[in-house]
Amino acid sequence: MSIPTMNLYVGGEVTKTIVGAKPKAAIERDLEDVLG
């Protein structure tokens, strides 16, 4: 069994990790602070 994981990299460093399957709207909310 696996868990989907998304890492957001800025300048070659991981700035945000999201673990688990989520709907698009939830992912957008999680990334708002990083992507502006």
All heavy atoms as atom14 arrays in JSON, in Angstrom:
{
  "sequence": "MSIPTMNLYVGGEVTKTIVGAKPKAAIERDLEDVLG",
  "atom14_mask": [
    [1, 1, 1, 1, 1, 1, 1, 1, 0, 0, 0, 0, 0, 0],
    [1, 1, 1, 1, 1, 1, 0, 0, 0, 0, 0, 0, 0, 0],
    [1, 1, 1, 1, 1, 1, 1, 1, 0, 0, 0, 0, 0, 0],
    [1, 1, 1, 1, 1, 1, 1, 0, 0, 0, 0, 0, 0, 0],
    [1, 1, 1, 1, 1, 1, 1, 0, 0, 0, 0, 0, 0, 0],
    [1, 1, 1, 1, 1, 1, 1, 1, 0, 0, 0, 0, 0, 0],
    [1, 1, 1, 1, 1, 1, 1, 1, 0, 0, 0, 0, 0, 0],
    [1, 1, 1, 1, 1, 1, 1, 1, 0, 0, 0, 0, 0, 0],
    [1, 1, 1, 1, 1, 1, 1, 1, 1, 1, 1, 1, 0, 0],
    [1, 1, 1, 1, 1, 1, 1, 0, 0, 0, 0, 0, 0, 0],
    [1, 1, 1, 1, 0, 0, 0, 0, 0, 0, 0, 0, 0, 0],
    [1, 1, 1, 1, 0, 0, 0, 0, 0, 0, 0, 0, 0, 0],
    [1, 1, 1, 1, 1, 1, 1, 1, 1, 0, 0, 0, 0, 0],
    [1, 1, 1, 1, 1, 1, 1, 0, 0, 0, 0, 0, 0, 0],
    [1, 1, 1, 1, 1, 1, 1, 0, 0, 0, 0, 0, 0, 0],
    [1, 1, 1, 1, 1, 1, 1, 1, 1, 0, 0, 0, 0, 0],
    [1, 1, 1, 1, 1, 1, 1, 0, 0, 0, 0, 0, 0, 0],
    [1, 1, 1, 1, 1, 1, 1, 1, 0, 0, 0, 0, 0, 0],
    [1, 1, 1, 1, 1, 1, 1, 0, 0, 0, 0, 0, 0, 0],
    [1, 1, 1, 1, 0, 0, 0, 0, 0, 0, 0, 0, 0, 0],
    [1, 1, 1, 1, 1, 0, 0, 0, 0, 0, 0, 0, 0, 0],
    [1, 1, 1, 1, 1, 1, 1, 1, 1, 0, 0, 0, 0, 0],
    [1, 1, 1, 1, 1, 1, 1, 0, 0, 0, 0, 0, 0, 0],
    [1, 1, 1, 1, 1, 1, 1, 1, 1, 0, 0, 0, 0, 0],
    [1, 1, 1, 1, 1, 0, 0, 0, 0, 0, 0, 0, 0, 0],
    [1, 1, 1, 1, 1, 0, 0, 0, 0, 0, 0, 0, 0, 0],
    [1, 1, 1, 1, 1, 1, 1, 1, 0, 0, 0, 0, 0, 0],
    [1, 1, 1, 1, 1, 1, 1, 1, 1, 0, 0, 0, 0, 0],
    [1, 1, 1, 1, 1, 1, 1, 1, 1, 1, 1, 0, 0, 0],
    [1, 1, 1, 1, 1, 1, 1, 1, 0, 0, 0, 0, 0, 0],
    [1, 1, 1, 1, 1, 1, 1, 1, 0, 0, 0, 0, 0, 0],
    [1, 1, 1, 1, 1, 1, 1, 1, 1, 0, 0, 0, 0, 0],
    [1, 1, 1, 1, 1, 1, 1, 1, 0, 0, 0, 0, 0, 0],
    [1, 1, 1, 1, 1, 1, 1, 0, 0, 0, 0, 0, 0, 0],
    [1, 1, 1, 1, 1, 1, 1, 1, 0, 0, 0, 0, 0, 0],
    [1, 1, 1, 1, 0, 0, 0, 0, 0, 0, 0, 0, 0, 0]
  ],
  "atom14_positions": [
    [[0.85, -1.18, 0.0], [0.0, 0.0, 0.0], [0.89, 1.24, 0.0], [1.92, 1.28, 0.66], [-0.88, -0.03, 1.25], [-1.9, 1.03, 1.3], [-2.95, 0.77, 2.75], [-4.49, 0.9, 1.96], [0.0, 0.0, 0.0], [0.0, 0.0, 0.0], [0.0, 0.0, 0.0], [0.0, 0.0, 0.0], [0.0, 0.0, 0.0], [0.0, 0.0, 0.0]],
    [[0.47, 2.25, -0.74], [1.29, 3.47, -0.81], [0.43, 4.7, -0.52], [-0.79, 4.68, -0.66], [1.94, 3.6, -2.18], [0.96, 3.78, -3.17], [0.0, 0.0, 0.0], [0.0, 0.0, 0.0], [0.0, 0.0, 0.0], [0.0, 0.0, 0.0], [0.0, 0.0, 0.0], [0.0, 0.0, 0.0], [0.0, 0.0, 0.0], [0.0, 0.0, 0.0]],
    [[1.08, 5.75, -0.1], [0.42, 7.01, 0.19], [0.98, 8.05, -0.78], [2.2, 8.25, -0.82], [0.7, 7.46, 1.64], [0.16, 6.44, 2.61], [0.09, 8.82, 1.9], [0.54, 6.7, 4.05], [0.0, 0.0, 0.0], [0.0, 0.0, 0.0], [0.0, 0.0, 0.0], [0.0, 0.0, 0.0], [0.0, 0.0, 0.0], [0.0, 0.0, 0.0]],
    [[0.12, 8.72, -1.56], [0.63, 9.75, -2.46], [1.28, 10.89, -1.68], [0.75, 11.33, -0.66], [-0.62, 10.27, -3.17], [-1.7, 9.27, -2.9], [-1.31, 8.55, -1.64], [0.0, 0.0, 0.0], [0.0, 0.0, 0.0], [0.0, 0.0, 0.0], [0.0, 0.0, 0.0], [0.0, 0.0, 0.0], [0.0, 0.0, 0.0], [0.0, 0.0, 0.0]],
    [[2.44, 11.31, -2.15], [3.16, 12.41, -1.5], [3.59, 13.41, -2.57], [4.1, 13.03, -3.62], [4.4, 11.89, -0.77], [3.99, 10.93, 0.2], [5.16, 13.0, -0.08], [0.0, 0.0, 0.0], [0.0, 0.0, 0.0], [0.0, 0.0, 0.0], [0.0, 0.0, 0.0], [0.0, 0.0, 0.0], [0.0, 0.0, 0.0], [0.0, 0.0, 0.0]],
    [[3.4, 14.7, -2.29], [3.84, 15.74, -3.19], [4.81, 16.64, -2.43], [4.5, 17.1, -1.33], [2.66, 16.58, -3.68], [3.1, 17.72, -4.56], [1.8, 18.69, -5.37], [0.46, 18.69, -4.25], [0.0, 0.0, 0.0], [0.0, 0.0, 0.0], [0.0, 0.0, 0.0], [0.0, 0.0, 0.0], [0.0, 0.0, 0.0], [0.0, 0.0, 0.0]],
    [[5.98, 16.86, -3.02], [6.96, 17.78, -2.45], [7.04, 19.0, -3.36], [7.12, 18.88, -4.57], [8.35, 17.14, -2.37], [8.43, 16.07, -1.32], [7.8, 16.15, -0.29], [9.21, 15.04, -1.59], [0.0, 0.0, 0.0], [0.0, 0.0, 0.0], [0.0, 0.0, 0.0], [0.0, 0.0, 0.0], [0.0, 0.0, 0.0], [0.0, 0.0, 0.0]],
    [[7.05, 20.18, -2.75], [7.23, 21.42, -3.5], [8.64, 21.91, -3.25], [9.05, 22.07, -2.1], [6.21, 22.47, -3.05], [6.33, 23.82, -3.74], [5.96, 23.7, -5.21], [5.45, 24.85, -3.07], [0.0, 0.0, 0.0], [0.0, 0.0, 0.0], [0.0, 0.0, 0.0], [0.0, 0.0, 0.0], [0.0, 0.0, 0.0], [0.0, 0.0, 0.0]],
    [[9.38, 22.11, -4.33], [10.78, 22.54, -4.23], [10.91, 23.99, -4.66], [10.36, 24.4, -5.67], [11.66, 21.69, -5.14], [11.76, 20.24, -4.72], [10.8, 19.32, -5.1], [12.83, 19.81, -3.94], [10.89, 18.0, -4.72], [12.93, 18.49, -3.56], [11.96, 17.59, -3.95], [12.06, 16.28, -3.57], [0.0, 0.0, 0.0], [0.0, 0.0, 0.0]],
    [[11.66, 24.76, -3.9], [12.01, 26.13, -4.27], [13.51, 26.25, -4.07], [14.01, 26.01, -2.98], [11.25, 27.16, -3.41], [11.71, 28.56, -3.74], [9.74, 27.03, -3.6], [0.0, 0.0, 0.0], [0.0, 0.0, 0.0], [0.0, 0.0, 0.0], [0.0, 0.0, 0.0], [0.0, 0.0, 0.0], [0.0, 0.0, 0.0], [0.0, 0.0, 0.0]],
    [[14.21, 26.6, -5.14], [15.66, 26.73, -5.06], [16.36, 25.41, -4.73], [17.4, 25.4, -4.09], [0.0, 0.0, 0.0], [0.0, 0.0, 0.0], [0.0, 0.0, 0.0], [0.0, 0.0, 0.0], [0.0, 0.0, 0.0], [0.0, 0.0, 0.0], [0.0, 0.0, 0.0], [0.0, 0.0, 0.0], [0.0, 0.0, 0.0], [0.0, 0.0, 0.0]],
    [[15.75, 24.29, -5.14], [16.36, 22.98, -4.9], [16.11, 22.42, -3.51], [16.58, 21.34, -3.2], [0.0, 0.0, 0.0], [0.0, 0.0, 0.0], [0.0, 0.0, 0.0], [0.0, 0.0, 0.0], [0.0, 0.0, 0.0], [0.0, 0.0, 0.0], [0.0, 0.0, 0.0], [0.0, 0.0, 0.0], [0.0, 0.0, 0.0], [0.0, 0.0, 0.0]],
    [[15.35, 23.13, -2.69], [15.05, 22.65, -1.34], [13.56, 22.43, -1.18], [12.75, 23.18, -1.71], [15.53, 23.66, -0.29], [17.03, 23.84, -0.27], [17.48, 24.77, 0.85], [16.75, 24.89, 1.85], [18.55, 25.36, 0.71], [0.0, 0.0, 0.0], [0.0, 0.0, 0.0], [0.0, 0.0, 0.0], [0.0, 0.0, 0.0], [0.0, 0.0, 0.0]],
    [[13.21, 21.38, -0.43], [11.8, 21.09, -0.18], [11.23, 22.16, 0.75], [11.76, 22.38, 1.84], [11.61, 19.69, 0.46], [10.15, 19.45, 0.78], [12.13, 18.61, -0.47], [0.0, 0.0, 0.0], [0.0, 0.0, 0.0], [0.0, 0.0, 0.0], [0.0, 0.0, 0.0], [0.0, 0.0, 0.0], [0.0, 0.0, 0.0], [0.0, 0.0, 0.0]],
    [[10.18, 22.85, 0.3], [9.56, 23.88, 1.12], [8.21, 23.44, 1.67], [7.72, 24.02, 2.63], [9.37, 25.19, 0.33], [8.57, 24.91, -0.82], [10.7, 25.77, -0.09], [0.0, 0.0, 0.0], [0.0, 0.0, 0.0], [0.0, 0.0, 0.0], [0.0, 0.0, 0.0], [0.0, 0.0, 0.0], [0.0, 0.0, 0.0], [0.0, 0.0, 0.0]],
    [[7.62, 22.43, 1.06], [6.3, 21.96, 1.5], [6.15, 20.5, 1.1], [6.53, 20.12, 0.0], [5.21, 22.8, 0.83], [3.82, 22.49, 1.25], [3.44, 23.36, 2.4], [1.95, 23.25, 2.67], [1.56, 23.96, 3.86], [0.0, 0.0, 0.0], [0.0, 0.0, 0.0], [0.0, 0.0, 0.0], [0.0, 0.0, 0.0], [0.0, 0.0, 0.0]],
    [[5.61, 19.69, 1.99], [5.29, 18.29, 1.71], [3.84, 18.05, 2.05], [3.39, 18.38, 3.15], [6.2, 17.35, 2.53], [7.56, 17.59, 2.17], [5.87, 15.89, 2.25], [0.0, 0.0, 0.0], [0.0, 0.0, 0.0], [0.0, 0.0, 0.0], [0.0, 0.0, 0.0], [0.0, 0.0, 0.0], [0.0, 0.0, 0.0], [0.0, 0.0, 0.0]],
    [[3.11, 17.5, 1.1], [1.71, 17.16, 1.3], [1.59, 15.65, 1.16], [1.96, 15.08, 0.14], [0.8, 17.87, 0.27], [0.94, 19.39, 0.42], [-0.64, 17.42, 0.44], [0.23, 20.18, -0.65], [0.0, 0.0, 0.0], [0.0, 0.0, 0.0], [0.0, 0.0, 0.0], [0.0, 0.0, 0.0], [0.0, 0.0, 0.0], [0.0, 0.0, 0.0]],
    [[1.06, 15.0, 2.19], [0.95, 13.55, 2.22], [-0.52, 13.17, 2.2], [-1.32, 13.71, 2.96], [1.63, 12.96, 3.47], [1.48, 11.44, 3.49], [3.1, 13.34, 3.51], [0.0, 0.0, 0.0], [0.0, 0.0, 0.0], [0.0, 0.0, 0.0], [0.0, 0.0, 0.0], [0.0, 0.0, 0.0], [0.0, 0.0, 0.0], [0.0, 0.0, 0.0]],
    [[-0.85, 12.22, 1.34], [-2.22, 11.71, 1.28], [-2.97, 12.23, 0.07], [-2.68, 13.31, -0.43], [0.0, 0.0, 0.0], [0.0, 0.0, 0.0], [0.0, 0.0, 0.0], [0.0, 0.0, 0.0], [0.0, 0.0, 0.0], [0.0, 0.0, 0.0], [0.0, 0.0, 0.0], [0.0, 0.0, 0.0], [0.0, 0.0, 0.0], [0.0, 0.0, 0.0]],
    [[-3.91, 11.44, -0.4], [-4.74, 11.83, -1.53], [-5.72, 12.9, -1.08], [-6.38, 12.76, -0.06], [-5.48, 10.62, -2.09], [0.0, 0.0, 0.0], [0.0, 0.0, 0.0], [0.0, 0.0, 0.0], [0.0, 0.0, 0.0], [0.0, 0.0, 0.0], [0.0, 0.0, 0.0], [0.0, 0.0, 0.0], [0.0, 0.0, 0.0], [0.0, 0.0, 0.0]],
    [[-5.78, 13.99, -1.83], [-6.68, 15.1, -1.5], [-7.32, 15.61, -2.78], [-6.71, 15.53, -3.85], [-5.89, 16.27, -0.87], [-5.28, 15.96, 0.46], [-4.61, 17.21, 1.02], [-4.03, 16.93, 2.39], [-3.59, 18.15, 3.05], [0.0, 0.0, 0.0], [0.0, 0.0, 0.0], [0.0, 0.0, 0.0], [0.0, 0.0, 0.0], [0.0, 0.0, 0.0]],
    [[-8.49, 16.18, -2.68], [-9.09, 16.82, -3.86], [-8.3, 18.07, -4.26], [-7.56, 18.64, -3.44], [-10.5, 17.2, -3.42], [-10.63, 16.82, -1.99], [-9.37, 16.2, -1.53], [0.0, 0.0, 0.0], [0.0, 0.0, 0.0], [0.0, 0.0, 0.0], [0.0, 0.0, 0.0], [0.0, 0.0, 0.0], [0.0, 0.0, 0.0], [0.0, 0.0, 0.0]],
    [[-8.46, 18.48, -5.49], [-7.71, 19.64, -6.02], [-7.88, 20.88, -5.15], [-6.91, 21.58, -4.88], [-8.18, 19.92, -7.45], [-7.47, 21.08, -8.09], [-7.97, 21.33, -9.5], [-7.32, 22.55, -10.1], [-7.82, 22.84, -11.45], [0.0, 0.0, 0.0], [0.0, 0.0, 0.0], [0.0, 0.0, 0.0], [0.0, 0.0, 0.0], [0.0, 0.0, 0.0]],
    [[-9.1, 21.17, -4.7], [-9.34, 22.37, -3.89], [-8.54, 22.34, -2.6], [-8.01, 23.36, -2.16], [-10.83, 22.5, -3.59], [0.0, 0.0, 0.0], [0.0, 0.0, 0.0], [0.0, 0.0, 0.0], [0.0, 0.0, 0.0], [0.0, 0.0, 0.0], [0.0, 0.0, 0.0], [0.0, 0.0, 0.0], [0.0, 0.0, 0.0], [0.0, 0.0, 0.0]],
    [[-8.41, 21.18, -1.98], [-7.66, 21.06, -0.73], [-6.17, 21.28, -0.98], [-5.48, 21.92, -0.18], [-7.9, 19.7, -0.09], [0.0, 0.0, 0.0], [0.0, 0.0, 0.0], [0.0, 0.0, 0.0], [0.0, 0.0, 0.0], [0.0, 0.0, 0.0], [0.0, 0.0, 0.0], [0.0, 0.0, 0.0], [0.0, 0.0, 0.0], [0.0, 0.0, 0.0]],
    [[-5.66, 20.76, -2.09], [-4.25, 20.96, -2.43], [-3.98, 22.44, -2.69], [-2.97, 22.99, -2.25], [-3.85, 20.1, -3.64], [-3.89, 18.62, -3.25], [-2.46, 20.47, -4.15], [-3.69, 17.67, -4.4], [0.0, 0.0, 0.0], [0.0, 0.0, 0.0], [0.0, 0.0, 0.0], [0.0, 0.0, 0.0], [0.0, 0.0, 0.0], [0.0, 0.0, 0.0]],
    [[-4.88, 23.1, -3.41], [-4.71, 24.54, -3.69], [-4.67, 25.33, -2.38], [-3.87, 26.25, -2.23], [-5.84, 25.04, -4.58], [-5.72, 24.53, -6.0], [-6.9, 24.89, -6.87], [-7.97, 25.24, -6.32], [-6.75, 24.81, -8.1], [0.0, 0.0, 0.0], [0.0, 0.0, 0.0], [0.0, 0.0, 0.0], [0.0, 0.0, 0.0], [0.0, 0.0, 0.0]],
    [[-5.54, 24.99, -1.41], [-5.53, 25.68, -0.12], [-4.2, 25.45, 0.6], [-3.64, 26.36, 1.21], [-6.68, 25.19, 0.77], [-7.99, 25.82, 0.44], [-9.04, 25.55, 1.51], [-9.21, 24.13, 1.83], [-10.03, 23.3, 1.19], [-10.77, 23.75, 0.19], [-10.13, 22.04, 1.53], [0.0, 0.0, 0.0], [0.0, 0.0, 0.0], [0.0, 0.0, 0.0]],
    [[-3.69, 24.21, 0.55], [-2.42, 23.9, 1.21], [-1.24, 24.66, 0.6], [-0.27, 24.97, 1.3], [-2.12, 22.4, 1.13], [-2.99, 21.56, 2.05], [-3.64, 22.14, 2.94], [-3.02, 20.33, 1.87], [0.0, 0.0, 0.0], [0.0, 0.0, 0.0], [0.0, 0.0, 0.0], [0.0, 0.0, 0.0], [0.0, 0.0, 0.0], [0.0, 0.0, 0.0]],
    [[-1.33, 24.96, -0.68], [-0.21, 25.62, -1.38], [-0.34, 27.13, -1.46], [0.59, 27.8, -1.89], [-0.07, 25.04, -2.8], [0.31, 23.56, -2.88], [0.37, 23.12, -4.32], [1.64, 23.31, -2.17], [0.0, 0.0, 0.0], [0.0, 0.0, 0.0], [0.0, 0.0, 0.0], [0.0, 0.0, 0.0], [0.0, 0.0, 0.0], [0.0, 0.0, 0.0]],
    [[-1.48, 27.69, -1.05], [-1.68, 29.14, -1.13], [-0.57, 29.94, -0.46], [-0.09, 30.93, -1.0], [-3.01, 29.53, -0.49], [-4.19, 29.4, -1.4], [-5.48, 29.82, -0.72], [-5.49, 30.06, 0.5], [-6.49, 29.89, -1.43], [0.0, 0.0, 0.0], [0.0, 0.0, 0.0], [0.0, 0.0, 0.0], [0.0, 0.0, 0.0], [0.0, 0.0, 0.0]],
    [[-0.15, 29.51, 0.73], [0.87, 30.27, 1.46], [2.22, 30.25, 0.76], [2.99, 31.19, 0.88], [1.01, 29.74, 2.9], [1.38, 28.27, 2.97], [0.98, 27.51, 2.08], [2.06, 27.89, 3.95], [0.0, 0.0, 0.0], [0.0, 0.0, 0.0], [0.0, 0.0, 0.0], [0.0, 0.0, 0.0], [0.0, 0.0, 0.0], [0.0, 0.0, 0.0]],
    [[2.5, 29.21, -0.01], [3.79, 29.1, -0.68], [3.75, 29.76, -2.05], [4.69, 30.46, -2.43], [4.2, 27.61, -0.83], [5.51, 27.47, -1.57], [4.27, 26.93, 0.53], [0.0, 0.0, 0.0], [0.0, 0.0, 0.0], [0.0, 0.0, 0.0], [0.0, 0.0, 0.0], [0.0, 0.0, 0.0], [0.0, 0.0, 0.0], [0.0, 0.0, 0.0]],
    [[2.66, 29.58, -2.78], [2.58, 30.08, -4.15], [2.01, 31.49, -4.26], [2.15, 32.13, -5.29], [1.74, 29.13, -5.0], [2.28, 27.71, -5.1], [1.32, 26.85, -5.92], [3.66, 27.7, -5.72], [0.0, 0.0, 0.0], [0.0, 0.0, 0.0], [0.0, 0.0, 0.0], [0.0, 0.0, 0.0], [0.0, 0.0, 0.0], [0.0, 0.0, 0.0]],
    [[1.4, 31.97, -3.19], [0.88, 33.33, -3.16], [-0.37, 33.44, -3.93], [-0.89, 34.19, -4.53], [0.0, 0.0, 0.0], [0.0, 0.0, 0.0], [0.0, 0.0, 0.0], [0.0, 0.0, 0.0], [0.0, 0.0, 0.0], [0.0, 0.0, 0.0], [0.0, 0.0, 0.0], [0.0, 0.0, 0.0], [0.0, 0.0, 0.0], [0.0, 0.0, 0.0]]
  ]
}
